[in-house]
Amino acid sequence: MTSWSKGIAKGIPYQLKSLTGSGLYYTAIELKENDFLLSQFHEGNFIKSRRVARNEAIKVLVHYQGEQVIVIPNEHSLTFHLSLPKTALRSLEQLIESEIQRQTPFDASEVNLSYEIISIDKGEVSIAAQVVPKLKLNELLDKAKRFGLKPTIAIGDRARMSEAENLNFLQRMEPHAASGRVSNAVSIALLILIVAAVISPFLQRHMSIEKAELRNQNLKNQIKSIQLNQRELTHLKKDGQIIRKFAQERHEAIDLLESVSKAVPDSAWLSRYSTSNNTITLHGFAENASEVLTELAKIKTLSAPTLQSPIIKDVSKNLERFHIRAKIL
């Protein structure tokens, strides 16, 4: 009886929000081949869903509230985790970009990124990052537009709908909030002008004292600025050491690369590689990525070469982009 009453009490705040229309609403969009699944969420709680044909989109959307959120299928996104020293937070974006190039077949400029700090414990930071190739994301957005949809948010996990804005893969603009800030700034400026007009006679008496205080304050500010710059320089030096150490952990394997170069077909080539913990990771292009995998399996110094991500077809060049990882014996 006690647990039953506690469950009701816990649900009351959400029910009140739902009845009064407060809280965030989202409309989740999951694109299918010729139609799509439309789901209504409120405060992260599922309300209803419906399979919708293209010609019904505009009619059905009238009954769904909130911003449109397009859900990225799992096969179109890549997820990886990082554990870094706490001091690396100042250079977090550079480190993540480096990891994108090391752990995925893409450059940082070719993907949309969403990441979050999972925990900070004993000087160590755990980070979960997820990337979506811009090519795939643009294909989904174009398809959504053909259905008459206008998604403003893209997320990779439907279950985390209440965190949609924080996990968004799209760059967003907030014109209403910006205009509100401008309006507030204008109001504050007008208030300052009125107050200044009222007290201006009193200010003239103390002008000379204020000038002296201003010179004194300027000197204090300059001293403080120098001290801040010195501390910032110290932090930057530490960050530079972390980044250099991070980059120096990769070791070249010249003999192995020579064997790999001889093994892969003439129609394939490598764009970059990396080695870590007796593992080599190869990125490149080929007319047939599966053939590259077969040839690498014949190299005696490699074990169990496998594809680490879906093969991406570059239609314009008629080539397949591959991302292969193998153990070094």
Buried (B, 14 or more C-beta within 10 A) or exposed (E): EEEEEEEEEEEEEBEEBBEEEEBBBBBBBBBEEEBBBBBBBBBBBEEEBEEBEEEBBEEEBEEBBBBBBBBBEEEBBBBBEBEBEEBBBBBBEBBBBBBBBBBBBBEBEBBBBBBEEEEEEEEEBBBBBBBBBBBBBEEBBEBBEEBBBEBBBBBBBBEEBBEBBEBBBBEEEEEEEEEEEEEEEEEEEEEEEEEEEEEEEEEEEEEEEEEEEEEEEEEEEEEEEEEEEEEEEEEEEBBEEBBEEBEEEEEEBEEBBEBBEEBBEEEBEBEEBBBEEEEBBBBBBBBBBEBBBEBBBEBEBBEEBEBBBBBBEEEEEEBBBBBBBBBEE
